[in-house]
Amino acid sequence: MIASLTGRVARIDLDALVVDVGGIGYLVRTTPQALSSTRHGAELTLHTELIVREDSMTLFGFPHQDEAETFRIVQSVSGIGPRTALAVLAVLDPEELRWAVAEQDAKTIARTPGIGPKVAGRMILELGGKLPAPAGPVSSAEPAPSTSAGADADVIEALVGLGWAEKGAINAVEGVRAEGGGTLDAPDLLRRALRHLGGSR
């Protein structure tokens, strides 16, 4: 089992990055937050989880141990796999999720694409007692805009891949741009668009 990786960021995609460790490039799926907080050539440590299927081996990684542990715990919910667990962490950070479960706030959890009220209710039921108690108030701060131009079409494609309808994805990207996100690069635009979509539910 690969528990962590420390190396240089060799490539950044919309939903993954490649970490060069001793000349070997590891493709790691991660959240928009993690992608937007790093840069090409940076040294990075990721706490990882290797998901093995009959036809694939996929590595998921997170900058913080708390995120990796939450990723594992969310997958303990019946019907929730790694892709959905990653989508949860793309919309809610671990503390926000802990608050939602503690307050039985299904609406907040249902902001995640692919999770409706029924599944959100099941998550609250099955995660109760598994997640640590929330530690403090949830931060609502938005990330600072970056100076790179974004790739709207790529972000729309990524949103559709996460489970959103194409029309909704287009509207979310256009909405973020109209709200002053004209200089966002793709990872930051994706994160803002996810917030926009979550707030529209």
C-alpha positions in Angstrom: 0.0 0.0 0.0 1.2 3.5 -0.9 0.5 5.6 2.1 2.2 8.9 1.0 4.3 10.4 -1.8 6.8 13.2 -1.6 8.2 14.6 -4.8 8.1 17.3 -7.5 4.9 18.3 -9.3 5.6 17.3 -12.9 2.2 18.0 -14.4 -1.1 19.5 -13.3 -4.4 18.4 -14.9 -8.0 19.4 -14.1 -8.6 16.4 -11.8 -5.1 15.0 -11.1 -1.4 15.7 -11.0 1.7 13.8 -11.7 4.3 13.6 -8.8 7.8 12.7 -9.8 9.4 10.6 -7.1 12.9 9.5 -7.9 12.3 9.6 -11.6 8.9 7.7 -11.4 5.8 9.8 -12.2 2.8 8.9 -10.1 -0.6 10.0 -11.5 -2.7 11.1 -8.4 -6.3 12.0 -8.5 -7.1 14.9 -6.1 -9.4 17.8 -5.4 -9.6 21.2 -7.1 -8.5 22.8 -3.9 -5.2 20.7 -3.9 -4.6 21.5 -7.5 -5.1 25.2 -7.1 -2.7 25.4 -4.2 0.3 24.0 -5.9 2.3 24.7 -9.0 4.5 23.0 -11.6 7.9 22.1 -10.2 6.8 22.5 -6.5 7.8 20.0 -3.9 4.7 18.3 -2.5 3.7 15.6 0.0 0.4 13.8 -0.6 -1.3 11.4 1.8 -2.6 8.7 -0.5 -5.1 5.9 -0.9 -4.6 3.2 -3.6 -7.9 1.9 -4.9 -7.6 -1.5 -6.7 -10.2 -2.8 -9.0 -10.3 -5.8 -11.3 -9.4 -3.6 -14.3 -7.6 -0.6 -12.7 -5.4 0.8 -10.0 -6.1 4.4 -9.1 -4.1 6.5 -6.7 -5.9 9.3 -4.8 -3.9 11.9 -2.8 -4.5 14.8 -0.5 -2.2 17.4 1.1 -3.6 16.8 4.5 -3.9 13.6 6.5 -7.4 14.8 7.6 -8.6 14.8 4.0 -7.2 11.3 3.3 -8.9 9.9 6.4 -12.2 11.6 5.6 -11.9 10.1 2.0 -11.6 6.6 3.5 -14.4 7.1 6.0 -16.9 8.4 3.4 -16.3 5.3 1.3 -17.6 3.2 4.2 -21.1 4.5 3.4 -23.0 1.9 1.3 -23.1 2.8 -2.3 -20.4 5.5 -2.1 -17.2 4.8 -4.1 -13.9 6.7 -4.4 -15.2 8.9 -7.3 -18.2 10.1 -5.2 -16.0 10.4 -2.1 -13.6 12.7 -4.0 -16.6 14.7 -5.3 -17.7 15.2 -1.7 -14.3 16.6 -0.7 -14.3 18.8 -3.8 -17.4 20.5 -2.5 -17.0 20.2 1.3 -13.8 20.2 3.3 -13.6 17.7 6.1 -14.7 20.3 8.8 -17.7 21.3 6.7 -18.7 17.7 6.2 -18.3 17.0 10.0 -20.6 20.0 10.7 -23.2 18.8 8.2 -23.2 15.3 9.7 -23.4 16.6 13.2 -26.2 19.0 12.4 -28.0 16.4 10.2 -27.8 18.9 7.3 -28.7 16.8 4.3 -29.1 19.8 2.1 -25.4 20.8 2.5 -24.2 17.3 1.7 -26.6 17.1 -1.3 -24.6 20.0 -2.9 -22.3 17.2 -4.1 -23.0 16.1 -7.7 -24.5 12.7 -7.8 -25.8 12.8 -4.2 -29.5 13.5 -3.7 -31.4 13.9 -0.5 -31.8 10.1 0.0 -28.1 9.4 -0.3 -27.3 12.4 1.9 -29.6 11.1 4.6 -27.9 7.7 4.4 -24.5 9.4 4.7 -25.6 11.2 7.8 -26.9 8.0 9.3 -23.8 5.9 8.5 -21.2 8.5 9.2 -22.6 9.4 12.6 -19.9 8.3 15.2 -17.3 7.7 12.5 -16.2 11.3 11.8 -14.5 13.3 14.6 -16.7 16.0 16.2 -16.5 19.4 14.4 -13.9 21.7 16.0 -15.0 25.2 15.1 -17.0 27.4 12.8 -17.0 26.7 9.1 -15.0 29.1 7.0 -16.8 30.6 4.1 -13.7 32.4 2.6 -13.3 32.1 -1.1 -9.8 31.5 -2.6 -8.0 34.5 -4.1 -8.2 34.8 -7.9 -5.1 33.8 -9.8 -3.7 35.6 -12.7 -3.8 32.8 -15.3 -6.6 32.6 -17.8 -8.9 29.7 -17.3 -10.0 27.0 -19.8 -13.8 27.1 -19.7 -14.4 24.2 -22.0 -12.1 22.0 -20.0 -13.8 22.9 -16.7 -17.2 22.3 -18.2 -16.0 18.8 -19.3 -14.6 18.1 -15.8 -18.0 19.2 -14.2 -19.9 16.9 -16.6 -17.4 14.1 -15.6 -18.3 14.7 -11.9 -22.0 14.2 -12.7 -23.4 17.6 -13.5 -25.6 18.2 -16.5 -23.8 20.1 -19.3 -26.3 23.0 -19.3 -25.8 23.5 -15.6 -22.0 23.2 -15.9 -22.0 25.9 -18.6 -24.2 28.2 -16.6 -22.0 27.7 -13.5 -18.8 28.6 -15.4 -20.5 31.6 -17.0 -21.8 32.7 -13.6 -18.3 32.5 -12.0 -16.8 34.6 -14.9 -19.6 37.2 -14.6 -19.0 37.5 -10.9 -15.4 38.7 -11.4 -13.7 35.4 -12.1 -12.3 36.5 -15.4 -8.7 35.8 -14.5 -9.1 32.4 -12.8 -7.1 29.5 -14.1 -8.8 26.1 -14.6 -8.4 24.6 -11.1 -9.6 27.7 -9.4 -12.5 28.1 -11.9 -13.5 24.5 -11.3 -13.5 25.0 -7.5 -15.6 28.2 -7.8 -18.0 26.5 -10.3 -18.5 23.6 -7.8 -19.4 26.2 -5.1 -21.8 27.9 -7.6 -23.5 24.6 -8.4 -23.7 23.6 -4.8 -25.4 26.9 -3.9 -28.0 26.5 -6.7 -29.4 23.3 -5.2 
